[in-house]
């Protein structure tokens, strides 16, 4: 089976690629440049192209059986996704697995949530057998906060006090590989979540235990968060994420027991724990010193 991974050089997509290689699938990754193509793992076939260029879209999907579709957060996310769906349809792709987001229906007003809705709808109307994955907030987002954790003893993501059912990217990648390569998942939507409900303070406490030092939670002041992160992120992204954190703080982003049970059956194991992720991450950081 020829599987094309769109988003295959990023945090999630690169792990999807590794899962497919473990299964001995003929794996392709879309990339815009020859330079990035040269950085792909051994055994991966690069496909050069840009989803916003029609001449590329018309050829990217030729001779591809299955597609994992992940469009990065950005102002062109919806367009890239819709171009991809049409390219896959015209090329006769036999299966699409699309990575959307948990709680999409609740928070369509969030730019990087709402951008995914038309892509989901287009996939469903395309006639292509499909599966939609809706993951929660990633454990691995905390890689961005390494310096804050190690240098300042602060966990800065303003997750709030209601709780978020964060998920390990390893579980997302495994779910993608399963649904790309096995039958029986057509037309289904899977919420991908972790086993615990984590507040901002609980996340900080878990990092404290893993690091063996006190990590303080940065708190719920979103105006202060906004001013700080405007120094590191583009203003459109800070605007978008601030809206998201308002939802987290007000409603939480909570899994149901049914979500957990379905995911456990899909993967054949329980969702990975955040505490296990933090311990493993600290070991990696120590080894790289």
Long-range contacts (C-beta under 8 A, 24 or more apart in sequence): 1-25, 1-26, 1-65, 1-66, 1-181, 2-26, 2-28, 2-63, 2-64, 2-65, 2-66, 3-27, 3-28, 3-64, 3-65, 3-66, 3-67, 3-68, 3-180, 3-181, 4-28, 4-29, 4-30, 4-47, 4-60, 4-61, 4-64, 4-66, 4-67, 4-68, 5-29, 5-30, 5-67, 5-68, 5-70, 6-30, 6-51, 6-67, 6-68, 6-69, 6-70, 6-71, 6-84, 7-68, 7-69, 7-70, 7-71, 7-72, 7-99, 8-40, 8-44, 8-68, 9-36, 9-39, 9-40, 10-70, 10-72, 11-138, 11-140, 11-143, 11-169, 12-70, 12-99, 12-138, 12-169, 12-172, 12-173, 12-176, 13-68, 13-70, 15-169, 15-170, 15-172, 15-173, 16-68, 16-70, 16-172, 16-173, 16-176, 16-177, 17-41, 17-44, 18-173, 19-173, 19-174, 19-176, 19-177, 20-177, 20-180, 20-181, 22-177, 23-177, 23-181, 25-177, 25-180, 25-181, 28-64, 30-60, 51-80, 51-83, 51-84, 51-87, 52-76, 52-79, 52-80, 52-83, 54-83, 57-83, 57-84, 57-86, 57-87, 58-87, 58-90, 60-84, 60-87, 60-91, 61-87, 61-88, 61-90, 61-91, 61-93, 62-91, 63-91, 64-88, 64-91, 64-93, 65-93, 65-94, 65-95, 66-93, 66-94, 66-95, 66-96, 66-97, 66-180, 66-181, 67-93, 67-95, 67-96, 67-97, 68-97, 68-99, 68-176, 68-180, 69-96, 69-97, 69-98, 69-99, 69-119, 69-123, 70-98, 70-99, 71-115, 71-119, 73-112, 73-237, 73-240, 75-236, 77-112, 77-115, 77-116, 78-115, 78-116, 78-118, 78-119, 81-115, 81-116, 81-118, 81-119, 81-122, 82-118, 82-119, 82-122, 85-119, 85-122, 85-123, 85-126, 85-128, 86-122, 88-126, 88-128, 89-126, 89-127, 89-128, 93-128, 94-128, 94-129, 95-128, 95-129, 95-130, 95-131, 95-180, 95-186, 96-123, 96-126, 96-128, 96-129, 96-130, 96-131, 97-130, 97-131, 97-132, 97-133, 97-176, 97-179, 97-180, 98-123, 98-130, 98-131, 98-132, 98-133, 99-133, 99-135, 99-172, 99-176, 100-132, 100-133, 100-134, 100-189, 101-134, 101-135, 102-134, 102-135, 102-136, 102-137, 102-165, 102-191, 102-192, 102-193, 102-253, 102-255, 103-134, 103-247, 103-253, 104-134, 106-247, 106-251, 107-244, 107-247, 109-243, 110-240, 110-243, 110-244, 110-247, 111-236, 111-239, 111-240, 111-243, 112-240, 112-244, 113-244, 129-186, 129-187, 130-186, 130-187, 131-179, 131-185, 131-186, 131-187, 131-188, 131-189, 131-190, 132-188, 132-189, 132-190, 133-172, 133-175, 133-176, 133-179, 133-189, 133-190, 133-192, 134-189, 134-190, 134-191, 134-192, 135-167, 135-172, 135-191, 135-192, 135-193, 136-164, 136-165, 136-166, 136-167, 136-191, 136-192, 136-193, 136-194, 136-253, 136-255, 137-164, 137-166, 137-167, 137-248, 137-253, 138-166, 138-167, 138-168, 138-169, 138-172, 139-166, 139-167, 139-168, 139-169, 139-194, 139-272, 139-274, 139-277, 139-278, 140-168, 140-169, 140-277, 142-203, 142-207, 142-278, 142-281, 143-281, 146-285, 148-218, 149-207, 149-211, 149-215, 150-211, 150-285, 153-213, 153-214, 153-215, 153-216, 154-215, 154-216, 154-217, 154-218, 155-200, 155-203, 155-204, 155-207, 155-215, 155-216, 155-217, 155-218, 156-218, 156-225, 156-228, 157-200, 157-203, 157-218, 157-245, 158-200, 158-218, 158-219, 158-220, 158-221, 158-222, 158-225, 158-245, 158-248, 158-249, 159-198, 159-199, 159-200, 159-203, 159-245, 159-248, 159-249, 160-199, 160-200, 160-220, 160-245, 160-248, 160-249, 160-250, 160-252, 161-199, 161-200, 161-201, 161-220, 161-249, 162-199, 162-248, 162-249, 162-250, 162-251, 162-252, 162-254, 163-197, 163-198, 163-199, 163-202, 163-252, 163-253, 163-254, 164-197, 164-198, 164-199, 164-248, 164-252, 164-253, 164-254, 165-193, 165-194, 165-196, 165-197, 165-198, 165-253, 165-254, 165-255, 165-259, 166-193, 166-194, 166-196, 166-198, 166-203, 166-274, 167-192, 167-193, 167-194, 167-271, 168-194, 168-271, 168-272, 168-274, 168-277, 170-272, 171-263, 171-267, 171-271, 171-272, 174-267, 175-263, 175-266, 175-267, 178-266, 178-267, 179-266, 185-266, 190-262, 190-263, 190-266, 191-255, 191-256, 191-259, 191-262, 191-263, 192-263, 193-255, 193-259, 193-260, 193-263, 193-271, 194-255, 194-271, 194-272, 194-273, 194-274, 195-260, 195-270, 195-271, 195-272, 195-273, 196-273, 196-274, 197-252, 197-254, 197-255, 198-274, 203-274, 206-274, 206-275, 206-278, 207-278, 209-275, 209-278, 210-275, 210-278, 210-279, 210-281, 210-282, 211-282, 220-249, 222-246, 222-249
